[in-house]
């Protein structure tokens, strides 16, 4: 690790930028991308969960609003 740091420090700005780009591409090759089916399933789960949270927060807000109007007139 220290060799990489010292080697990177000795490189010029464009060489460091190139090294950075190569490292990004190398890391992206390791990513396991979801299939279309998995992506559709994950998207549906997220949308259902977000809708549920919206409903819960809306009900909570409605109840608190009624309480505040009842207390403060």
PyMOL Python script that loads the backbone (N, CA, C, O; Angstrom):
from pymol import cmd

cmd.read_pdbstr("""\
ATOM      1  N   UNK A   1       0.833  -1.192   0.000  1.00  0.00           N
ATOM      2  CA  UNK A   1       0.000   0.000   0.000  1.00  0.00           C
ATOM      3  C   UNK A   1       0.874   1.251   0.000  1.00  0.00           C
ATOM      4  O   UNK A   1       0.575   2.205  -0.718  1.00  0.00           O
ATOM      5  N   UNK A   2       1.942   1.266   0.785  1.00  0.00           N
ATOM      6  CA  UNK A   2       2.789   2.445   0.842  1.00  0.00           C
ATOM      7  C   UNK A   2       3.536   2.639  -0.469  1.00  0.00           C
ATOM      8  O   UNK A   2       3.839   3.769  -0.853  1.00  0.00           O
ATOM      9  N   UNK A   3       3.837   1.524  -1.166  1.00  0.00           N
ATOM     10  CA  UNK A   3       4.494   1.650  -2.470  1.00  0.00           C
ATOM     11  C   UNK A   3       3.574   2.341  -3.460  1.00  0.00           C
ATOM     12  O   UNK A   3       4.018   3.172  -4.253  1.00  0.00           O
ATOM     13  N   UNK A   4       2.275   1.997  -3.417  1.00  0.00           N
ATOM     14  CA  UNK A   4       1.313   2.634  -4.313  1.00  0.00           C
ATOM     15  C   UNK A   4       1.242   4.118  -4.041  1.00  0.00           C
ATOM     16  O   UNK A   4       1.219   4.926  -4.969  1.00  0.00           O
ATOM     17  N   UNK A   5       1.207   4.480  -2.769  1.00  0.00           N
ATOM     18  CA  UNK A   5       1.109   5.888  -2.398  1.00  0.00           C
ATOM     19  C   UNK A   5       2.347   6.641  -2.863  1.00  0.00           C
ATOM     20  O   UNK A   5       2.232   7.714  -3.455  1.00  0.00           O
ATOM     21  N   UNK A   6       3.510   6.100  -2.604  1.00  0.00           N
ATOM     22  CA  UNK A   6       4.725   6.808  -3.010  1.00  0.00           C
ATOM     23  C   UNK A   6       4.852   6.841  -4.529  1.00  0.00           C
ATOM     24  O   UNK A   6       5.331   7.831  -5.081  1.00  0.00           O
ATOM     25  N   UNK A   7       4.428   5.772  -5.220  1.00  0.00           N
ATOM     26  CA  UNK A   7       4.471   5.772  -6.682  1.00  0.00           C
ATOM     27  C   UNK A   7       3.481   6.788  -7.233  1.00  0.00           C
ATOM     28  O   UNK A   7       3.795   7.514  -8.177  1.00  0.00           O
ATOM     29  N   UNK A   8       2.295   6.845  -6.654  1.00  0.00           N
ATOM     30  CA  UNK A   8       1.281   7.787  -7.119  1.00  0.00           C
ATOM     31  C   UNK A   8       1.726   9.228  -6.863  1.00  0.00           C
ATOM     32  O   UNK A   8       1.423  10.120  -7.656  1.00  0.00           O
ATOM     33  N   UNK A   9       2.438   9.458  -5.766  1.00  0.00           N
ATOM     34  CA  UNK A   9       2.908  10.807  -5.464  1.00  0.00           C
ATOM     35  C   UNK A   9       3.970  11.255  -6.455  1.00  0.00           C
ATOM     36  O   UNK A   9       4.096  12.449  -6.724  1.00  0.00           O
ATOM     37  N   UNK A  10       4.736  10.321  -7.003  1.00  0.00           N
ATOM     38  CA  UNK A  10       5.797  10.674  -7.940  1.00  0.00           C
ATOM     39  C   UNK A  10       5.243  10.950  -9.336  1.00  0.00           C
ATOM     40  O   UNK A  10       5.909  11.599 -10.143  1.00  0.00           O
ATOM     41  N   UNK A  11       4.034  10.467  -9.632  1.00  0.00           N
ATOM     42  CA  UNK A  11       3.453  10.652 -10.954  1.00  0.00           C
ATOM     43  C   UNK A  11       2.955  12.084 -11.124  1.00  0.00           C
ATOM     44  O   UNK A  11       2.674  12.779 -10.148  1.00  0.00           O
ATOM     45  N   UNK A  12       2.852  12.505 -12.367  1.00  0.00           N
ATOM     46  CA  UNK A  12       2.306  13.824 -12.652  1.00  0.00           C
ATOM     47  C   UNK A  12       0.796  13.810 -12.525  1.00  0.00           C
ATOM     48  O   UNK A  12       0.194  12.759 -12.300  1.00  0.00           O
ATOM     49  N   UNK A  13       0.180  14.980 -12.668  1.00  0.00           N
ATOM     50  CA  UNK A  13      -1.271  15.065 -12.473  1.00  0.00           C
ATOM     51  C   UNK A  13      -2.062  14.244 -13.502  1.00  0.00           C
ATOM     52  O   UNK A  13      -3.072  13.637 -13.148  1.00  0.00           O
ATOM     53  N   UNK A  14      -1.622  14.214 -14.767  1.00  0.00           N
ATOM     54  CA  UNK A  14      -2.351  13.452 -15.778  1.00  0.00           C
ATOM     55  C   UNK A  14      -2.164  11.952 -15.580  1.00  0.00           C
ATOM     56  O   UNK A  14      -3.088  11.178 -15.833  1.00  0.00           O
ATOM     57  N   UNK A  15      -0.996  11.537 -15.137  1.00  0.00           N
ATOM     58  CA  UNK A  15      -0.748  10.124 -14.861  1.00  0.00           C
ATOM     59  C   UNK A  15      -1.583   9.668 -13.663  1.00  0.00           C
ATOM     60  O   UNK A  15      -2.107   8.554 -13.660  1.00  0.00           O
ATOM     61  N   UNK A  16      -1.706  10.524 -12.650  1.00  0.00           N
ATOM     62  CA  UNK A  16      -2.537  10.184 -11.496  1.00  0.00           C
ATOM     63  C   UNK A  16      -4.002  10.078 -11.904  1.00  0.00           C
ATOM     64  O   UNK A  16      -4.723   9.201 -11.429  1.00  0.00           O
ATOM     65  N   UNK A  17      -4.442  10.982 -12.794  1.00  0.00           N
ATOM     66  CA  UNK A  17      -5.819  10.936 -13.288  1.00  0.00           C
ATOM     67  C   UNK A  17      -6.056   9.642 -14.065  1.00  0.00           C
ATOM     68  O   UNK A  17      -7.103   9.011 -13.917  1.00  0.00           O
ATOM     69  N   UNK A  18      -5.095   9.248 -14.886  1.00  0.00           N
ATOM     70  CA  UNK A  18      -5.202   7.993 -15.625  1.00  0.00           C
ATOM     71  C   UNK A  18      -5.252   6.795 -14.697  1.00  0.00           C
ATOM     72  O   UNK A  18      -6.034   5.870 -14.914  1.00  0.00           O
ATOM     73  N   UNK A  19      -4.418   6.808 -13.659  1.00  0.00           N
ATOM     74  CA  UNK A  19      -4.413   5.730 -12.672  1.00  0.00           C
ATOM     75  C   UNK A  19      -5.756   5.656 -11.963  1.00  0.00           C
ATOM     76  O   UNK A  19      -6.297   4.571 -11.750  1.00  0.00           O
ATOM     77  N   UNK A  20      -6.283   6.803 -11.602  1.00  0.00           N
ATOM     78  CA  UNK A  20      -7.588   6.866 -10.933  1.00  0.00           C
ATOM     79  C   UNK A  20      -8.671   6.266 -11.833  1.00  0.00           C
ATOM     80  O   UNK A  20      -9.500   5.481 -11.371  1.00  0.00           O
ATOM     81  N   UNK A  21      -8.663   6.631 -13.107  1.00  0.00           N
ATOM     82  CA  UNK A  21      -9.644   6.116 -14.062  1.00  0.00           C
ATOM     83  C   UNK A  21      -9.511   4.595 -14.206  1.00  0.00           C
ATOM     84  O   UNK A  21     -10.518   3.887 -14.217  1.00  0.00           O
ATOM     85  N   UNK A  22      -8.289   4.095 -14.314  1.00  0.00           N
ATOM     86  CA  UNK A  22      -8.076   2.646 -14.436  1.00  0.00           C
ATOM     87  C   UNK A  22      -8.569   1.911 -13.184  1.00  0.00           C
ATOM     88  O   UNK A  22      -9.134   0.822 -13.285  1.00  0.00           O
ATOM     89  N   UNK A  23      -8.359   2.500 -12.019  1.00  0.00           N
ATOM     90  CA  UNK A  23      -8.827   1.876 -10.785  1.00  0.00           C
ATOM     91  C   UNK A  23     -10.356   1.839 -10.736  1.00  0.00           C
ATOM     92  O   UNK A  23     -10.939   0.861 -10.266  1.00  0.00           O
ATOM     93  N   UNK A  24     -11.000   2.893 -11.217  1.00  0.00           N
ATOM     94  CA  UNK A  24     -12.463   2.920 -11.248  1.00  0.00           C
ATOM     95  C   UNK A  24     -12.986   1.818 -12.164  1.00  0.00           C
ATOM     96  O   UNK A  24     -13.883   1.066 -11.782  1.00  0.00           O
ATOM     97  N   UNK A  25     -12.435   1.721 -13.361  1.00  0.00           N
ATOM     98  CA  UNK A  25     -12.862   0.692 -14.311  1.00  0.00           C
ATOM     99  C   UNK A  25     -12.623  -0.697 -13.728  1.00  0.00           C
ATOM    100  O   UNK A  25     -13.463  -1.584 -13.883  1.00  0.00           O
ATOM    101  N   UNK A  26     -11.493  -0.895 -13.061  1.00  0.00           N
ATOM    102  CA  UNK A  26     -11.185  -2.181 -12.449  1.00  0.00           C
ATOM    103  C   UNK A  26     -12.213  -2.544 -11.377  1.00  0.00           C
ATOM    104  O   UNK A  26     -12.642  -3.695 -11.297  1.00  0.00           O
ATOM    105  N   UNK A  27     -12.603  -1.586 -10.567  1.00  0.00           N
ATOM    106  CA  UNK A  27     -13.595  -1.843  -9.520  1.00  0.00           C
ATOM    107  C   UNK A  27     -14.970  -2.111 -10.124  1.00  0.00           C
ATOM    108  O   UNK A  27     -15.700  -2.971  -9.631  1.00  0.00           O
ATOM    109  N   UNK A  28     -15.333  -1.389 -11.182  1.00  0.00           N
ATOM    110  CA  UNK A  28     -16.644  -1.598 -11.796  1.00  0.00           C
ATOM    111  C   UNK A  28     -16.749  -2.974 -12.447  1.00  0.00           C
ATOM    112  O   UNK A  28     -17.851  -3.510 -12.561  1.00  0.00           O
ATOM    113  N   UNK A  29     -15.646  -3.552 -12.872  1.00  0.00           N
ATOM    114  CA  UNK A  29     -15.671  -4.899 -13.438  1.00  0.00           C
ATOM    115  C   UNK A  29     -15.997  -5.943 -12.371  1.00  0.00           C
ATOM    116  O   UNK A  29     -16.483  -7.026 -12.698  1.00  0.00           O
ATOM    117  N   UNK A  30     -15.735  -5.631 -11.105  1.00  0.00           N
ATOM    118  CA  UNK A  30     -16.003  -6.561 -10.012  1.00  0.00           C
ATOM    119  C   UNK A  30     -17.472  -6.542  -9.576  1.00  0.00           C
ATOM    120  O   UNK A  30     -17.921  -7.449  -8.875  1.00  0.00           O
ATOM    121  N   UNK A  31     -18.209  -5.526  -9.983  1.00  0.00           N
ATOM    122  CA  UNK A  31     -19.595  -5.368  -9.540  1.00  0.00           C
ATOM    123  C   UNK A  31     -20.463  -6.461 -10.166  1.00  0.00           C
ATOM    124  O   UNK A  31     -20.357  -6.758 -11.356  1.00  0.00           O
ATOM    125  N   UNK A  32     -21.318  -7.046  -9.338  1.00  0.00           N
ATOM    126  CA  UNK A  32     -22.292  -8.014  -9.844  1.00  0.00           C
ATOM    127  C   UNK A  32     -23.577  -7.236 -10.116  1.00  0.00           C
ATOM    128  O   UNK A  32     -24.278  -6.843  -9.184  1.00  0.00           O
ATOM    129  N   UNK A  33     -23.883  -7.017 -11.391  1.00  0.00           N
ATOM    130  CA  UNK A  33     -25.035  -6.215 -11.768  1.00  0.00           C
ATOM    131  C   UNK A  33     -26.301  -7.071 -11.699  1.00  0.00           C
ATOM    132  O   UNK A  33     -26.263  -8.247 -12.063  1.00  0.00           O
ATOM    133  N   UNK A  34     -27.421  -6.506 -11.241  1.00  0.00           N
ATOM    134  CA  UNK A  34     -28.659  -7.286 -11.150  1.00  0.00           C
ATOM    135  C   UNK A  34     -29.245  -7.556 -12.536  1.00  0.00           C
ATOM    136  O   UNK A  34     -29.036  -6.788 -13.476  1.00  0.00           O
ATOM    137  N   UNK A  35     -29.978  -8.658 -12.642  1.00  0.00           N
ATOM    138  CA  UNK A  35     -30.669  -8.962 -13.894  1.00  0.00           C
ATOM    139  C   UNK A  35     -31.899  -8.063 -13.997  1.00  0.00           C
ATOM    140  O   UNK A  35     -32.265  -7.380 -13.040  1.00  0.00           O
ATOM    141  N   UNK A  36     -32.520  -8.073 -15.156  1.00  0.00           N
ATOM    142  CA  UNK A  36     -33.720  -7.254 -15.359  1.00  0.00           C
ATOM    143  C   UNK A  36     -34.821  -7.682 -14.388  1.00  0.00           C
ATOM    144  O   UNK A  36     -35.540  -6.841 -13.850  1.00  0.00           O
ATOM    145  N   UNK A  37     -34.947  -8.981 -14.168  1.00  0.00           N
ATOM    146  CA  UNK A  37     -35.961  -9.500 -13.242  1.00  0.00           C
ATOM    147  C   UNK A  37     -35.715  -9.010 -11.814  1.00  0.00           C
ATOM    148  O   UNK A  37     -36.636  -8.558 -11.134  1.00  0.00           O
ATOM    149  N   UNK A  38     -34.467  -9.104 -11.374  1.00  0.00           N
ATOM    150  CA  UNK A  38     -34.120  -8.643 -10.028  1.00  0.00           C
ATOM    151  C   UNK A  38     -34.361  -7.143  -9.891  1.00  0.00           C
ATOM    152  O   UNK A  38     -34.877  -6.677  -8.875  1.00  0.00           O
ATOM    153  N   UNK A  39     -33.987  -6.403 -10.912  1.00  0.00           N
ATOM    154  CA  UNK A  39     -34.157  -4.950 -10.874  1.00  0.00           C
ATOM    155  C   UNK A  39     -35.632  -4.572 -10.775  1.00  0.00           C
ATOM    156  O   UNK A  39     -35.999  -3.665 -10.028  1.00  0.00           O
ATOM    157  N   UNK A  40     -36.476  -5.275 -11.535  1.00  0.00           N
ATOM    158  CA  UNK A  40     -37.919  -5.020 -11.474  1.00  0.00           C
ATOM    159  C   UNK A  40     -38.460  -5.339 -10.088  1.00  0.00           C
ATOM    160  O   UNK A  40     -39.261  -4.583  -9.539  1.00  0.00           O
ATOM    161  N   UNK A  41     -38.022  -6.455  -9.526  1.00  0.00           N
ATOM    162  CA  UNK A  41     -38.472  -6.844  -8.196  1.00  0.00           C
ATOM    163  C   UNK A  41     -38.019  -5.829  -7.148  1.00  0.00           C
ATOM    164  O   UNK A  41     -38.816  -5.401  -6.314  1.00  0.00           O
ATOM    165  N   UNK A  42     -36.765  -5.451  -7.188  1.00  0.00           N
ATOM    166  CA  UNK A  42     -36.245  -4.482  -6.212  1.00  0.00           C
ATOM    167  C   UNK A  42     -36.969  -3.141  -6.328  1.00  0.00           C
ATOM    168  O   UNK A  42     -37.281  -2.512  -5.317  1.00  0.00           O
ATOM    169  N   UNK A  43     -37.232  -2.711  -7.544  1.00  0.00           N
ATOM    170  CA  UNK A  43     -37.934  -1.434  -7.754  1.00  0.00           C
ATOM    171  C   UNK A  43     -39.340  -1.509  -7.183  1.00  0.00           C
ATOM    172  O   UNK A  43     -39.792  -0.570  -6.529  1.00  0.00           O
ATOM    173  N   UNK A  44     -40.036  -2.612  -7.422  1.00  0.00           N
ATOM    174  CA  UNK A  44     -41.393  -2.767  -6.895  1.00  0.00           C
ATOM    175  C   UNK A  44     -41.391  -2.767  -5.371  1.00  0.00           C
ATOM    176  O   UNK A  44     -42.250  -2.144  -4.747  1.00  0.00           O
ATOM    177  N   UNK A  45     -40.434  -3.462  -4.773  1.00  0.00           N
ATOM    178  CA  UNK A  45     -40.344  -3.502  -3.305  1.00  0.00           C
ATOM    179  C   UNK A  45     -40.106  -2.101  -2.748  1.00  0.00           C
ATOM    180  O   UNK A  45     -40.729  -1.713  -1.760  1.00  0.00           O
ATOM    181  N   UNK A  46     -39.226  -1.354  -3.364  1.00  0.00           N
ATOM    182  CA  UNK A  46     -38.933   0.002  -2.890  1.00  0.00           C
ATOM    183  C   UNK A  46     -40.162   0.888  -3.020  1.00  0.00           C
ATOM    184  O   UNK A  46     -40.474   1.644  -2.101  1.00  0.00           O
ATOM    185  N   UNK A  47     -40.864   0.809  -4.145  1.00  0.00           N
ATOM    186  CA  UNK A  47     -42.060   1.645  -4.339  1.00  0.00           C
ATOM    187  C   UNK A  47     -43.159   1.301  -3.333  1.00  0.00           C
ATOM    188  O   UNK A  47     -43.821   2.195  -2.805  1.00  0.00           O
ATOM    189  N   UNK A  48     -43.352   0.007  -3.069  1.00  0.00           N
ATOM    190  CA  UNK A  48     -44.359  -0.400  -2.078  1.00  0.00           C
ATOM    191  C   UNK A  48     -43.963   0.098  -0.691  1.00  0.00           C
ATOM    192  O   UNK A  48     -44.804   0.619   0.041  1.00  0.00           O
ATOM    193  N   UNK A  49     -42.707  -0.056  -0.327  1.00  0.00           N
ATOM    194  CA  UNK A  49     -42.251   0.390   0.989  1.00  0.00           C
ATOM    195  C   UNK A  49     -42.386   1.905   1.145  1.00  0.00           C
ATOM    196  O   UNK A  49     -42.842   2.386   2.182  1.00  0.00           O
ATOM    197  N   UNK A  50     -41.992   2.646   0.127  1.00  0.00           N
ATOM    198  CA  UNK A  50     -42.090   4.108   0.193  1.00  0.00           C
ATOM    199  C   UNK A  50     -43.559   4.532   0.302  1.00  0.00           C
ATOM    200  O   UNK A  50     -43.888   5.446   1.058  1.00  0.00           O
ATOM    201  N   UNK A  51     -44.431   3.874  -0.447  1.00  0.00           N
ATOM    202  CA  UNK A  51     -45.868   4.183  -0.358  1.00  0.00           C
ATOM    203  C   UNK A  51     -46.387   3.917   1.047  1.00  0.00           C
ATOM    204  O   UNK A  51     -47.151   4.713   1.593  1.00  0.00           O
ATOM    205  N   UNK A  52     -45.974   2.800   1.628  1.00  0.00           N
ATOM    206  CA  UNK A  52     -46.390   2.477   2.995  1.00  0.00           C
ATOM    207  C   UNK A  52     -45.927   3.545   3.984  1.00  0.00           C
ATOM    208  O   UNK A  52     -46.700   3.986   4.835  1.00  0.00           O
ATOM    209  N   UNK A  53     -44.679   3.954   3.872  1.00  0.00           N
ATOM    210  CA  UNK A  53     -44.145   4.976   4.784  1.00  0.00           C
ATOM    211  C   UNK A  53     -44.887   6.301   4.593  1.00  0.00           C
ATOM    212  O   UNK A  53     -45.155   7.004   5.568  1.00  0.00           O
ATOM    213  N   UNK A  54     -45.217   6.644   3.354  1.00  0.00           N
ATOM    214  CA  UNK A  54     -45.971   7.874   3.095  1.00  0.00           C
ATOM    215  C   UNK A  54     -47.326   7.826   3.790  1.00  0.00           C
ATOM    216  O   UNK A  54     -47.751   8.812   4.392  1.00  0.00           O
ATOM    217  N   UNK A  55     -48.007   6.679   3.711  1.00  0.00           N
ATOM    218  CA  UNK A  55     -49.316   6.532   4.355  1.00  0.00           C
ATOM    219  C   UNK A  55     -49.181   6.654   5.869  1.00  0.00           C
ATOM    220  O   UNK A  55     -49.975   7.348   6.505  1.00  0.00           O
ATOM    221  N   UNK A  56     -48.188   5.989   6.452  1.00  0.00           N
ATOM    222  CA  UNK A  56     -48.002   6.034   7.905  1.00  0.00           C
ATOM    223  C   UNK A  56     -47.689   7.460   8.363  1.00  0.00           C
ATOM    224  O   UNK A  56     -48.261   7.931   9.346  1.00  0.00           O
ATOM    225  N   UNK A  57     -46.805   8.138   7.672  1.00  0.00           N
ATOM    226  CA  UNK A  57     -46.447   9.509   8.061  1.00  0.00           C
ATOM    227  C   UNK A  57     -47.632  10.449   7.871  1.00  0.00           C
ATOM    228  O   UNK A  57     -47.833  11.353   8.681  1.00  0.00           O
ATOM    229  N   UNK A  58     -48.413  10.254   6.822  1.00  0.00           N
ATOM    230  CA  UNK A  58     -49.593  11.098   6.588  1.00  0.00           C
ATOM    231  C   UNK A  58     -50.622  10.929   7.700  1.00  0.00           C
ATOM    232  O   UNK A  58     -51.181  11.913   8.184  1.00  0.00           O
ATOM    233  N   UNK A  59     -50.873   9.689   8.104  1.00  0.00           N
ATOM    234  CA  UNK A  59     -51.815   9.438   9.203  1.00  0.00           C
ATOM    235  C   UNK A  59     -51.303  10.053  10.492  1.00  0.00           C
ATOM    236  O   UNK A  59     -52.063  10.681  11.230  1.00  0.00           O
ATOM    237  N   UNK A  60     -50.015   9.875  10.766  1.00  0.00           N
ATOM    238  CA  UNK A  60     -49.408  10.467  11.964  1.00  0.00           C
ATOM    239  C   UNK A  60     -49.546  11.993  11.940  1.00  0.00           C
ATOM    240  O   UNK A  60     -49.864  12.606  12.959  1.00  0.00           O
ATOM    241  N   UNK A  61     -49.309  12.596  10.789  1.00  0.00           N
ATOM    242  CA  UNK A  61     -49.431  14.051  10.647  1.00  0.00           C
ATOM    243  C   UNK A  61     -50.877  14.496  10.859  1.00  0.00           C
ATOM    244  O   UNK A  61     -51.127  15.502  11.523  1.00  0.00           O
ATOM    245  N   UNK A  62     -51.821  13.754  10.302  1.00  0.00           N
ATOM    246  CA  UNK A  62     -53.232  14.096  10.455  1.00  0.00           C
ATOM    247  C   UNK A  62     -53.646  14.039  11.924  1.00  0.00           C
ATOM    248  O   UNK A  62     -54.343  14.931  12.409  1.00  0.00           O
ATOM    249  N   UNK A  63     -53.222  12.999  12.628  1.00  0.00           N
ATOM    250  CA  UNK A  63     -53.561  12.861  14.045  1.00  0.00           C
ATOM    251  C   UNK A  63     -52.940  14.000  14.853  1.00  0.00           C
ATOM    252  O   UNK A  63     -53.610  14.605  15.689  1.00  0.00           O
ATOM    253  N   UNK A  64     -51.664  14.292  14.605  1.00  0.00           N
ATOM    254  CA  UNK A  64     -51.023  15.394  15.346  1.00  0.00           C
ATOM    255  C   UNK A  64     -51.678  16.740  15.032  1.00  0.00           C
ATOM    256  O   UNK A  64     -51.808  17.587  15.916  1.00  0.00           O
ATOM    257  N   UNK A  65     -52.084  16.937  13.800  1.00  0.00           N
ATOM    258  CA  UNK A  65     -52.758  18.196  13.429  1.00  0.00           C
ATOM    259  C   UNK A  65     -54.070  18.333  14.183  1.00  0.00           C
ATOM    260  O   UNK A  65     -54.377  19.405  14.705  1.00  0.00           O
ATOM    261  N   UNK A  66     -54.847  17.256  14.245  1.00  0.00           N
ATOM    262  CA  UNK A  66     -56.124  17.282  14.974  1.00  0.00           C
ATOM    263  C   UNK A  66     -55.886  17.577  16.456  1.00  0.00           C
ATOM    264  O   UNK A  66     -56.624  18.352  17.065  1.00  0.00           O
ATOM    265  N   UNK A  67     -54.853  16.955  17.032  1.00  0.00           N
ATOM    266  CA  UNK A  67     -54.547  17.185  18.452  1.00  0.00           C
ATOM    267  C   UNK A  67     -54.148  18.636  18.683  1.00  0.00           C
ATOM    268  O   UNK A  67     -54.614  19.254  19.641  1.00  0.00           O
ATOM    269  N   UNK A  68     -53.302  19.190  17.830  1.00  0.00           N
ATOM    270  CA  UNK A  68     -52.852  20.575  17.995  1.00  0.00           C
ATOM    271  C   UNK A  68     -54.020  21.535  17.860  1.00  0.00           C
ATOM    272  O   UNK A  68     -54.122  22.478  18.645  1.00  0.00           O
ATOM    273  N   UNK A  69     -54.911  21.328  16.886  1.00  0.00           N
ATOM    274  CA  UNK A  69     -56.060  22.205  16.726  1.00  0.00           C
ATOM    275  C   UNK A  69     -57.029  22.059  17.899  1.00  0.00           C
ATOM    276  O   UNK A  69     -57.674  23.031  18.291  1.00  0.00           O
ATOM    277  N   UNK A  70     -57.136  20.861  18.459  1.00  0.00           N
ATOM    278  CA  UNK A  70     -58.013  20.653  19.605  1.00  0.00           C
ATOM    279  C   UNK A  70     -57.458  21.359  20.839  1.00  0.00           C
ATOM    280  O   UNK A  70     -58.213  21.963  21.601  1.00  0.00           O
ATOM    281  N   UNK A  71     -56.115  21.285  21.043  1.00  0.00           N
ATOM    282  CA  UNK A  71     -55.495  21.888  22.226  1.00  0.00           C
ATOM    283  C   UNK A  71     -55.475  23.415  22.113  1.00  0.00           C
ATOM    284  O   UNK A  71     -55.819  24.109  23.069  1.00  0.00           O
ATOM    285  N   UNK A  72     -55.075  23.942  20.949  1.00  0.00           N
ATOM    286  CA  UNK A  72     -54.893  25.390  20.799  1.00  0.00           C
ATOM    287  C   UNK A  72     -56.065  26.074  20.129  1.00  0.00           C
ATOM    288  O   UNK A  72     -56.018  27.283  19.904  1.00  0.00           O
ATOM    289  N   UNK A  73     -57.087  25.358  19.810  1.00  0.00           N
ATOM    290  CA  UNK A  73     -58.317  25.931  19.267  1.00  0.00           C
ATOM    291  C   UNK A  73     -58.183  26.350  17.881  1.00  0.00           C
ATOM    292  O   UNK A  73     -59.140  26.852  17.292  1.00  0.00           O
TER     293      UNK A  73
END
""", "prot")
cmd.dss("prot")
cmd.show_as("cartoon", "prot")
cmd.util.cbc("prot")
cmd.orient("prot")
